[in-house]
Amino acid sequence: MSKHIFVTGGVVSSLGKGLTSASIGMLLEHRGLTVRMQKLDPYINVDPGTMSPYQHGEVYVLDDGSETDLDLGHYERFTEGKLTRDSNYTTGQIYQSVINKERRGEFLGKTVQVIPHITNEIKSCISKLADEDTDVVITEIGGTVGDIESQPFLEAIRQFSLDIGKENCLYIHLTLVPYLKAAGELKTKPTQHSVGQLREIGIQPDVLVCRTERSLSRSDREKIALFCNVPIRAVIEEKDKDFSIYEVPFSLVDNELDELIVRRLQLPAETLVLDDWQDLMQRLRNPQSEISIAVVGKYAAHRDAYKSIYEAIDHAGIAHCSQVRIQPIQSEQIEAEGPERLLSTYDGILVPGGFGERGIEGKVEAIRFARERNIPFLGICLGMQCAVIEFARNVVSLEGAHSSEFDKESPHPVICLLDDQKTITDKGGTMRLGAQPAELEPGSIAAECYGATSISERHRHRYEFNNVYRQQFAAHNMQFSGTSPDGKLVEIIELTGHRWFVAAQFHPEFKSKPTAAQPLFSGFVGAAVEHHAARSSRSHEASRSDREPWESSS
Ligand code: GLN
C-alpha cells in the first residue's frame, strides 16, 4: 500500500511549496523509493491552460498533453516519477466531474453536497496515484490554509487519514517565520496561528517546514514545537536560498527531514545517495566561463511566465560549467529602439513561445539581428514561427509574409492553421498538445545535439509551418531538420552557414532537468560559450593590434 504525504502552506502564498514538495520527492527517490507527485489547485478554472501567464505563470505541459500548473515543472525537474493528467486537479475539474455524475443520475436523487460528494471526489483523485508500485504519493494543496477555496481539499485530506490509517499519512505544513527588524527577532506567532487554523479543521501537522531569512535558534524551535504541538525535531528550518533553488533538498537533508519521513511512515528506504546532485552543485559553484543570453519575449517582467525556459538555460549552463546570466528583454522595446543597443552584447538570443500579436515585430527584429550578426539563436514555438516569418520577408523576399494568427489577409501566410484546427471554437485543451514523435535529418545540428534521429517532444500550439513554402525556403538554405514521422509537419528548422541557428515548433524546455540538460538547450548554450570565447579572444587581439609598436605587449 502506498503511503501519503500531504503538503499544505500557511501564513502567505509564494512560500515555495512546490519546490519543497519536489525536493522531498527527490530525496525519497534518492533513497530508492518510488514516488508519485500531485498538485490540487483550489481555483475554479477547469484547466490552467486558459489562464494568463501574468496571473499564474507559465502553463506546464505534460507528455499526455495535459496543461498544468507550473509547480509540476518543479516536480519533473526534481523527480523521475511519471506525471499525468492525474497529477493536477483544480476545484473546477472536481466540481465538473461531480456535476456530470449528478446529471447521469449516479447519486440516485440524493442531495449533492460538499461533504461527502466533493470530498469523496477529491479523495478518489488522490487515490488514483496510489498503487502497489508506488511507495509514496506526495499531494501538494495549492493556496494558503484559511482560504475559503482550500477548505474542501483540507477536509478531504483530513478524512484521508481516517480512511487509510494515521500511520500511513504524513502532514507537512510549510510556514513563514518572519524576521522583524524593529524587534530584532524572528516571530513565531503567524506560524502558531496558521497551525491553529489547520487544527481547527482537524489536521495536526506532523512536520513544520519553516521558511525564514535567518536561522532559527534553539529557543525559536522549542517555542514553535510547544505551541504547534510537534516534536522539536519536526521543526525544520528552510532558509532562503540566494544561490540556487537546487540547494533546497540539501538544507532539508541537513535538518534530517528525509530520515524523519522514512521513520515515521516506516518506508523501506535505502541510505541516501546524492552523487548526481552533489556533482550538479559542484558545477554550479565552479563555473569555467560566464556568458549572457537575451530572452526576447512578451512577459519580460514576469519571471514565472518563462519559468521552464529559464530553468532549461540554467541546466545547459550546468552541463557546460558556465554561469549564464539570463536577461529578459521586452520585445516591444526592440520595436521602439531597434536591436543594436539592446542585443549586441549577448552571446545568444532566445525567442520563446507565446500567443497574441503584441511584440511580434520586435521578436522578428531580434531574430533578424541574430541571423545577420551570426549570433547563436534558439527559437521556441512562436519563436520558430517568427523565425520563419523573418526568413520569408528578409531572405526569400516574400513581402507581407506573416502568420495567419496575426494577419488573416497576408499574401504569404507562411505559418497557418492546419485543417483539423480550423473548426475548433473551444479555447481549453484544444491545441496540438503533448508528446509527439519527430524524425531528424542525419548530420543536422539538431541530430547532433540529440545524438539520435528519432525524438519525442511536447507541443502546445495551433499553427504550423505552411508546406507550400518548403521548397522555396530550402532553396535559400533553410534546413527542415526535424519533421513529424510522416514528413508533413515541420518540427525543427535550422540555417546552414550560420554559427548556430535552430528553432523548434515544440517546447524543449519542458523536458530539461538540472542533472540532464535538454539537448537543444545544451547545444545552444554550448554555441554561446564558444561564441563568447571567440569574441573575447577577438577583442583581445583587437586591443593588441591597437597598440603602437613601442607599447609593451605584456
Ligand atoms: N501562438 C502560436 C500557435 O498557437 C504559438 C504557440 C506557442 O508558442 N506556444 O501556434
Residues whose N, C-alpha, C, O or C-beta is under 5 A from the ligand:
A	BS01	LIG	G353 G354 F355 I380 C381 L382 R460 H461 R462 Y463
